[in-house]
C-alpha cells in the first residue's frame, strides 16, 4: 500500500501531464485534505470547480476543508454557493447533501 507522500507525488506527476484533469485535481484535493493541508485542499477544490463545473461535491469538500481550518463563515458561504450551483446543474443528490451540511453549520 502506498503511503501518503507516494500518493501525493503520483498525483502531482499525473497533473504535470494533465493540469486541467478534474478527476486528478479532485484526487489531489482529497489527498491534501486527508493530510490536514486544508488551505491547499480548498485551493485545489477551487481548481476542480473551475475546470469541471458539474463537480458539485467539490463545494462540499471545500467547505469541510475550510471548516477544519477554522474558517466557518467561509465554509458556510461555500455551501450556499455549492447548493445554488448543484440545483442549477440538476445534481439533486449533491444538493441534498450540501443542504444537510449547511443546515448543520447554521
Buried (B, 14 or more C-beta within 10 A) or exposed (E): EEEEEEBBEBBEEBBEEEEEBBEBBBBBBBBBBEBEBBEBBBBBBBBBBEBBEEBBBBBBBBBBBBBBBEBEEBBBEBBBBBBEBBBEBEBEEBBEBBBEBBEEBE
